[in-house]
């Protein structure tokens, strides 16, 4: 029997959606206000869900304290109060759209969570705009 457990986290970050190979007019036409050269920010909510068999010894799918610590170290400490474009290496040459951010988060977490467990990451950029990725 598979069970899904989830942990919610939060971080604040700034970003700018733009392509270096496009001029300002094209960036503004495609990305609108999100292409502001002075950046803009979001209060991101993150939900990390882990699915697997219940361990008969512990009764856990995954120890939630361990999951909490992984999310804090890999995501919150790395992204919170940062400019994603300039301070997070993964976005040096990658446009920090919500879609790209959720894939980066997934990849960072995937390497730290045992491979026999499935994971899904849901990222809320706003209360109404969110993306999900499960590999």
C-alpha positions in Angstrom: 0.0 0.0 0.0 1.4 3.3 -1.1 0.9 6.5 1.0 1.7 10.1 0.1 3.1 12.4 2.8 3.7 16.1 2.2 5.6 19.0 3.7 4.8 22.7 3.0 7.6 25.3 3.0 8.0 28.9 2.0 10.6 31.3 0.6 10.7 34.8 -0.8 12.7 35.5 -3.9 13.2 38.1 -6.6 13.6 37.3 -10.3 13.3 38.7 -13.8 11.9 36.9 -16.8 13.9 37.7 -19.8 16.2 36.2 -22.5 19.6 37.8 -22.9 19.5 37.2 -26.7 16.3 39.3 -27.0 16.0 43.1 -26.9 14.0 44.9 -24.2 11.0 45.4 -26.5 10.7 41.7 -27.3 11.2 40.7 -23.6 8.5 43.2 -22.6 6.2 41.9 -25.3 6.6 38.3 -24.1 7.1 38.6 -20.4 5.3 41.9 -19.6 5.8 43.3 -16.1 7.8 40.2 -15.2 10.6 41.5 -17.4 11.2 44.6 -15.3 15.0 45.2 -15.5 14.9 46.0 -11.7 13.4 42.6 -10.9 10.2 41.8 -8.9 9.5 39.3 -6.1 7.2 36.6 -5.0 6.3 34.9 -1.7 6.6 31.3 -2.9 4.8 28.4 -1.2 6.3 25.0 -1.8 4.7 21.6 -1.2 6.9 18.5 -1.5 5.0 15.2 -1.6 6.7 11.9 -1.1 5.0 8.6 -2.0 6.0 5.1 -1.0 5.3 2.0 1.0 4.9 2.4 4.8 8.0 1.2 6.5 6.8 -1.7 8.8 9.4 -0.9 11.4 8.9 2.9 11.8 5.4 3.3 10.4 6.7 6.2 8.2 6.9 6.6 4.4 9.6 9.1 5.2 10.6 10.8 8.5 9.0 14.2 8.1 11.9 15.8 10.2 14.3 14.5 7.7 12.2 15.9 4.8 11.9 19.2 6.6 15.7 19.4 7.0 16.4 18.5 3.4 14.0 21.2 2.1 15.5 23.8 4.5 19.1 23.1 3.4 18.5 22.6 -0.3 15.8 25.1 -1.0 15.0 27.6 1.7 18.6 28.3 2.6 19.6 28.6 -1.1 16.6 30.6 -2.4 15.1 32.6 0.4 15.6 36.4 0.1 17.8 35.9 -3.0 17.7 37.2 -6.5 17.3 34.0 -8.4 18.8 35.5 -11.6 22.0 36.7 -9.9 22.5 34.7 -6.7 21.3 31.1 -7.5 23.8 29.3 -9.8 21.2 27.1 -11.5 19.6 30.2 -13.0 22.8 31.8 -14.4 21.7 30.7 -17.9 18.2 29.5 -17.2 15.1 31.8 -17.2 13.6 31.5 -13.7 10.1 30.9 -14.7 7.9 29.0 -12.3 8.2 26.0 -14.6 12.0 26.1 -14.5 12.1 26.8 -10.8 10.0 23.8 -9.9 12.2 21.5 -12.0 15.4 22.9 -10.4 13.8 22.3 -6.9 12.8 18.8 -7.9 16.3 17.9 -9.1 17.9 19.3 -5.9 15.5 17.3 -3.7 15.6 14.1 -5.9 19.3 13.7 -5.2 18.7 13.7 -1.4 15.5 11.6 -1.1 15.8 7.8 -1.4 15.2 6.6 -5.0 12.6 4.0 -4.0 10.3 7.0 -3.0 8.4 9.0 -5.6 8.4 12.8 -5.2 6.2 15.6 -6.6 7.0 19.2 -6.1 4.2 21.9 -6.3 5.3 25.5 -6.4 2.9 28.4 -5.8 4.2 31.6 -7.3 0.9 33.3 -6.2 -2.2 32.0 -4.6 -3.7 31.5 -8.0 -0.6 30.5 -10.1 1.2 27.3 -9.4 3.1 24.5 -11.2 3.8 20.9 -10.3 6.6 18.5 -11.4 7.1 14.8 -10.6 10.0 13.9 -12.8 
